[in-house]
Amino acid sequence: MRLDDERESSNFEVQDGRSGGFGGLGGGGLGGGLGMLLPLIGSRFGCGGIVVVLIILAVMGVNPLNLLGGGGGGIAPQQQGAPASSDPAKLTDIQHWSLKVLGSTERVWGQVFQESGQTYKPTILSFYKQSGTSGCGAAQSAMGPFYCPNDQKVYLDTDFFTELRDRFGAPGDFAQAYVIAHEVGHHVQDLEGTLGQVNQRQRAVSEAEGNALQVRVELQADCYAGIWAKRTGLMEAGDLEEGMKAAQSIGDDTLQKAAGRRPVPESFTHGSSAQRMEWLRRGLDSGDPAQCDTFRRGA
C-alpha cells in the first residue's frame, strides 16, 4: 500500500502495560451459550477462539459460566486502569504505520458519511502489549484485534501482525491494513446502529441463530474493509491477493480444520473462508456501502 503520504491519525492511545485484570465483564451476558461470548468482548477479527477466551477467563479467576446466563443488562464498563499515553514520540514504527491506515479510514468514511449528509465520528485506536483494559473487559492479545462498542475503541496488539504472517500464512502490508479496516468497519456498524440492533436480537434467539447473526455482522465488516480499500486509492499490485489470502486464512471452516476439527457451520461466528473472501471482494469491486447489506442479501 502507498501510505508514505497518508497522514497519521491523532485518535490513538498507548496503554503502558501496567493496566490489566478482567474487571467489568460482569455476569449479565447476552444469553444463548458459548456463541454469545463474542459480543461480550467486542467484535473480533476472527483469529482468536472461544476456547482461548475461556482459558484466559479461567486463568484470571473468572468463572466462564457466570458470563453465559441469559438476561442481564449487557456489559459493565471496565474500571479505569493505568493511564494511557497519546504521545506520538513514544510510538513504534508499526504503530506509526497503523495510524496512517487509521487516518486513511477516517478520510474514506468521512467522505462516505458526508455523501449521505452525516458526520463521521472517528474511533480511537488503543495500542497495548499482551494485556490491557477496554470498555468491554480485559484486552488480551490471544483474543486478536477487536472493537468495543462500550467505549467505541479499536484494540490492537501489533504483535498480531506477526501471528497473521507466521501462524495464518497471510503476510503483507495490505493484509495488516485489512485487519484495522475490518475493526473500523465494526465502528461504522456501531455508528449506524447495526451492532445495537443485532445485540438485541441475539438476546432472544438460540445459540445457532445468534451465531448466524454474528456471521452477518462480521461479513459486513469485511465488506466495509473492501469499501475502504476501493475508495482509499492506495492499493498497489499484489494487495488484492494479500487481502484474499488473509480472508481465506481466517475463515471459520479453515480455522476449525487447522485445529483438527470437522467444520460445524452452526458454530461459525465470522463466516467461512469463501464467505469472507466474497464479501471483502464485494466491497472492493463496488466501493458502495449499499452493496454490503449482509442482512438483506444473505450471507
Backbone torsions as a table, in degrees:
resi	resn	phi	psi	omega
1	MET	NA	145.0	-179.4
2	ARG	-91.5	83.9	-175.4
3	LEU	-102.3	-0.5	-173.4
4	ASP	-56.4	-39.4	-176.3
5	ASP	-95.8	2.0	-179.4
6	GLU	-78.4	139.0	179.3
7	ARG	-74.8	149.6	174.7
8	GLU	-82.9	138.1	174.0
9	SER	-69.0	146.6	174.5
10	SER	-96.5	3.2	-176.8
11	ASN	-93.0	78.0	-177.8
12	PHE	-150.3	165.3	170.1
13	GLU	-147.7	154.4	177.7
14	VAL	-123.0	114.4	176.7
15	GLN	-74.5	138.8	-170.0
16	ASP	-84.3	0.7	175.8
17	GLY	94.0	-11.4	179.4
18	ARG	-88.0	-17.5	178.6
19	SER	-78.8	153.6	-178.7
20	GLY	175.5	-166.2	-177.2
21	GLY	86.2	145.5	-174.0
22	PHE	-76.8	-29.9	169.4
23	GLY	60.7	-121.0	-158.7
24	GLY	-89.9	25.5	177.8
25	LEU	-64.7	-36.0	175.5
26	GLY	67.9	-172.6	-175.3
27	GLY	-114.7	15.6	-176.5
28	GLY	-69.3	-58.3	180.0
29	GLY	72.4	174.1	178.6
30	LEU	-114.5	3.8	178.1
31	GLY	79.1	160.4	170.7
32	GLY	93.7	7.5	173.6
33	GLY	87.1	-158.8	-173.1
34	LEU	-58.3	-35.4	-177.4
35	GLY	-62.2	-21.1	-178.3
36	MET	-90.7	2.5	178.2
37	LEU	-68.0	-31.2	-176.1
38	LEU	-58.6	-47.0	179.1
39	PRO	-62.4	-24.4	-179.4
40	LEU	-64.3	-34.1	-177.5
41	ILE	-106.4	10.9	180.0
42	GLY	91.6	164.7	179.8
43	SER	-77.6	125.3	-173.2
44	ARG	-107.3	163.1	-177.9
45	PHE	-67.0	-26.2	172.9
46	GLY	115.5	5.4	-176.7
47	CYS	-99.5	-9.6	174.8
48	GLY	-80.5	-159.6	177.8
49	GLY	-158.7	152.7	177.9
50	ILE	-58.6	-39.9	179.4
51	VAL	-60.7	-42.7	178.6
52	VAL	-60.5	-43.9	179.9
53	VAL	-62.3	-43.7	-179.8
54	LEU	-64.1	-37.6	177.1
55	ILE	-62.9	-44.1	178.9
56	ILE	-59.4	-44.8	179.6
57	LEU	-59.9	-44.3	-178.2
58	ALA	-64.6	-43.7	-179.8
59	VAL	-61.9	-34.8	-176.9
60	MET	-88.2	7.0	174.5
61	GLY	82.2	18.3	179.2
62	VAL	-103.9	127.4	178.2
63	ASN	-76.3	114.6	-178.7
64	PRO	-58.2	-29.4	-178.4
65	LEU	-64.0	-25.9	178.4
66	ASN	-68.2	-17.6	-177.5
67	LEU	-97.6	-3.2	-170.5
68	LEU	-108.3	-0.4	-178.5
69	GLY	-74.9	157.9	178.6
70	GLY	-77.4	170.0	177.0
71	GLY	74.8	-164.0	178.9
72	GLY	89.3	173.4	-172.1
73	GLY	-108.2	31.9	176.7
74	GLY	85.5	-141.7	-168.7
75	ILE	-110.7	128.8	174.4
76	ALA	-78.7	139.5	-178.8
77	PRO	-60.9	145.3	176.3
78	GLN	-67.9	137.6	176.5
79	GLN	-66.1	151.0	-176.7
80	GLN	-63.8	128.6	177.4
81	GLY	-97.0	-156.6	177.5
82	ALA	-63.4	148.5	-176.4
83	PRO	-62.4	146.4	178.0
84	ALA	-98.0	153.4	-179.7
85	SER	-100.0	147.3	172.7
86	SER	-125.9	33.7	-179.2
87	ASP	-91.1	112.2	-178.8
88	PRO	-59.0	-25.4	-178.3
89	ALA	-66.8	-18.4	-177.4
90	LYS	-95.4	3.6	-176.8
91	LEU	-82.4	148.4	173.0
92	THR	-83.4	169.6	179.4
93	ASP	-59.7	-42.6	-177.9
94	ILE	-69.6	-29.3	175.6
95	GLN	-71.2	-40.0	174.3
96	HIS	-59.3	-43.5	179.4
97	TRP	-62.4	-43.2	179.8
98	SER	-60.9	-35.7	179.8
99	LEU	-72.7	-25.7	172.2
100	LYS	-68.8	-39.8	174.9
101	VAL	-61.8	-46.8	179.6
102	LEU	-60.0	-41.4	177.6
103	GLY	-60.0	-37.7	178.7
104	SER	-68.5	-33.6	176.4
105	THR	-67.7	-35.6	178.8
106	GLU	-66.2	-39.4	178.1
107	ARG	-63.9	-47.3	-176.8
108	VAL	-67.4	-50.2	-175.9
109	TRP	-72.9	-25.9	172.3
110	GLY	-61.5	-41.3	178.0
111	GLN	-67.5	-43.9	-178.6
112	VAL	-61.5	-46.1	-179.7
113	PHE	-66.2	-38.7	179.6
114	GLN	-62.3	-36.0	179.3
115	GLU	-61.5	-27.0	179.1
116	SER	-103.2	15.7	176.5
117	GLY	75.8	21.8	-179.0
118	GLN	-118.3	169.6	178.0
119	THR	-115.3	128.1	-179.3
120	TYR	-82.1	129.5	175.4
121	LYS	-102.0	111.7	-175.2
122	PRO	-65.0	154.1	171.4
123	THR	-83.8	169.9	174.2
124	ILE	-109.7	132.9	176.8
125	LEU	-94.0	116.7	-178.3
126	SER	-103.8	111.6	177.7
127	PHE	-86.7	140.4	173.2
128	TYR	-146.6	168.2	-179.3
129	LYS	-122.8	109.6	177.5
130	GLN	70.5	-50.0	179.0
131	SER	-150.1	153.2	179.3
132	GLY	-167.2	-161.3	179.4
133	THR	-125.4	155.5	176.1
134	SER	-145.9	169.3	176.6
135	GLY	-67.9	-9.9	178.1
136	CYS	-108.2	12.0	-178.3
137	GLY	116.7	-152.2	-177.7
138	ALA	-70.0	145.7	168.0
139	ALA	-102.5	115.1	-178.6
140	GLN	-123.6	133.6	-176.2
141	SER	-59.8	-28.3	179.9
142	ALA	-65.3	-19.1	179.2
143	MET	-76.6	-19.5	-171.9
144	GLY	81.5	171.9	177.5
145	PRO	-59.0	145.7	179.1
146	PHE	-152.9	160.7	175.7
147	TYR	-111.0	135.8	178.1
148	CYS	-112.7	114.8	-179.8
149	PRO	-70.6	-19.5	-179.2
150	ASN	-63.1	-38.6	179.5
151	ASP	-118.9	2.5	177.3
152	GLN	57.3	44.7	178.6
153	LYS	-122.8	150.1	171.5
154	VAL	-98.8	133.1	-177.5
155	TYR	-112.1	130.8	-173.1
156	LEU	-145.7	123.6	163.7
157	ASP	-97.6	111.6	-172.7
158	THR	-65.6	-10.9	172.9
159	ASP	-62.2	-19.1	177.7
160	PHE	-60.5	-29.4	179.2
161	PHE	-62.2	-35.2	176.0
162	THR	-67.2	-40.8	177.5
163	GLU	-64.5	-39.5	178.5
164	LEU	-58.9	-39.9	-179.7
165	ARG	-75.3	-49.1	-170.4
166	ASP	-84.6	-42.7	-176.1
167	ARG	-85.2	-40.2	-174.3
168	PHE	-102.1	-1.2	175.1
169	GLY	63.7	35.8	-178.5
170	ALA	-126.4	77.5	-179.2
171	PRO	-82.3	171.5	172.8
172	GLY	110.8	150.4	-177.9
173	ASP	-69.1	-31.7	179.1
174	PHE	-69.0	-36.9	176.7
175	ALA	-60.4	-39.9	178.9
176	GLN	-68.4	-42.3	179.1
177	ALA	-63.7	-35.7	177.7
178	TYR	-58.9	-37.7	177.9
179	VAL	-58.7	-49.6	-178.6
180	ILE	-66.5	-43.8	-178.6
181	ALA	-63.2	-34.6	177.0
182	HIS	-63.3	-45.8	-179.8
183	GLU	-67.1	-37.9	174.5
184	VAL	-62.9	-32.7	174.9
185	GLY	-58.6	-37.1	175.6
186	HIS	-65.7	-36.2	177.3
187	HIS	-63.9	-41.1	176.6
188	VAL	-60.2	-43.8	177.0
189	GLN	-59.7	-37.8	179.1
190	ASP	-64.6	-45.1	178.7
191	LEU	-63.8	-33.2	179.7
192	GLU	-77.2	-14.6	-177.9
193	GLY	92.4	1.3	-176.7
194	THR	-65.4	-44.3	-176.7
195	LEU	-62.4	-42.1	179.2
196	GLY	-64.9	-40.1	179.2
197	GLN	-65.1	-42.8	179.4
198	VAL	-66.4	-39.9	178.1
199	ASN	-56.2	-46.1	179.8
200	GLN	-63.6	-41.5	-179.6
201	ARG	-66.9	-35.8	-178.4
202	GLN	-67.0	-25.8	179.7
203	ARG	-65.4	-24.7	-169.6
204	ALA	-108.6	6.3	-175.5
205	VAL	-123.3	174.6	179.9
206	SER	-73.4	171.6	179.4
207	GLU	-60.7	-45.8	-178.6
208	ALA	-63.2	-41.2	178.8
209	GLU	-67.7	-37.7	176.9
210	GLY	-64.9	-39.5	176.2
211	ASN	-61.3	-42.6	-179.0
212	ALA	-63.0	-38.0	176.0
213	LEU	-64.7	-40.9	179.9
214	GLN	-64.1	-37.7	176.7
215	VAL	-58.2	-43.5	-180.0
216	ARG	-64.0	-37.0	176.3
217	VAL	-61.6	-46.7	-176.0
218	GLU	-69.4	-38.2	179.5
219	LEU	-68.3	-34.5	176.1
220	GLN	-66.4	-37.6	176.4
221	ALA	-64.6	-35.7	174.1
222	ASP	-62.9	-43.5	179.1
223	CYS	-63.6	-40.7	177.6
224	TYR	-63.4	-35.4	175.0
225	ALA	-62.8	-36.9	176.1
226	GLY	-66.5	-37.8	176.1
227	ILE	-58.6	-47.7	178.1
228	TRP	-57.4	-47.9	-177.2
229	ALA	-61.9	-40.1	-179.1
230	LYS	-65.2	-44.9	-171.8
231	ARG	-85.4	-16.9	-173.8
232	THR	-72.6	-26.5	179.6
233	GLY	71.6	19.8	-175.0
234	LEU	-113.0	2.4	-176.2
235	MET	-73.2	147.1	177.9
236	GLU	-124.1	172.5	176.9
237	ALA	-57.2	132.8	179.5
238	GLY	94.8	-16.9	-178.9
239	ASP	-65.5	-40.7	179.6
240	LEU	-59.1	-44.3	-179.8
241	GLU	-63.6	-39.2	178.3
242	GLU	-63.4	-42.0	179.3
243	GLY	-64.8	-43.8	179.1
244	MET	-64.3	-37.8	178.6
245	LYS	-64.8	-42.4	178.6
246	ALA	-64.1	-45.2	-180.0
247	ALA	-62.1	-39.7	179.4
248	GLN	-66.4	-37.9	-173.0
249	SER	-71.9	-23.6	-175.0
250	ILE	-114.1	21.0	170.6
251	GLY	-67.6	148.4	-177.2
252	ASP	-59.7	-40.1	-179.0
253	ASP	-66.6	-39.8	178.9
254	THR	-65.3	-42.4	179.8
255	LEU	-67.0	-38.9	179.4
256	GLN	-68.0	-38.9	176.3
257	LYS	-63.9	-40.9	-179.9
258	ALA	-64.3	-26.1	178.2
259	ALA	-88.3	5.6	178.5
260	GLY	80.1	20.9	-177.8
261	ARG	-112.6	154.9	172.7
262	ARG	-78.7	129.3	-179.9
263	PRO	-58.3	131.0	178.8
264	VAL	-120.6	100.0	-175.2
265	PRO	-54.4	-33.0	-178.6
266	GLU	-65.6	-19.2	-179.2
267	SER	-95.5	-6.4	-178.4
268	PHE	-63.2	139.6	177.3
269	THR	-124.2	-8.5	-179.3
270	HIS	-127.5	-14.0	-179.7
271	GLY	105.3	157.9	178.4
272	SER	-72.0	167.5	177.3
273	SER	-58.6	-43.3	-179.9
274	ALA	-62.0	-41.2	180.0
275	GLN	-66.3	-42.8	-177.5
276	ARG	-66.2	-40.6	177.0
277	MET	-64.9	-41.4	-178.4
278	GLU	-61.8	-45.5	-174.1
279	TRP	-78.7	-31.2	171.9
280	LEU	-63.5	-43.8	-179.9
281	ARG	-66.5	-35.2	179.1
282	ARG	-61.4	-42.8	177.3
283	GLY	-66.7	-40.9	179.5
284	LEU	-63.4	-40.1	-177.0
285	ASP	-74.1	-36.3	-171.3
286	SER	-96.4	-39.3	-172.6
287	GLY	65.2	15.0	-173.4
288	ASP	-118.6	112.3	-179.7
289	PRO	-56.6	-26.3	179.6
290	ALA	-64.5	-21.1	178.7
291	GLN	-82.7	0.2	-175.0
292	CYS	-104.2	17.1	-177.9
293	ASP	-80.9	85.9	-179.7
294	THR	-68.3	-18.7	-176.7
295	PHE	-79.7	-29.4	178.2
296	ARG	-96.5	-38.5	-176.9
297	ARG	-78.5	-22.5	-176.2
298	GLY	87.3	145.6	-177.6
299	ALA	-88.9	NA	NA
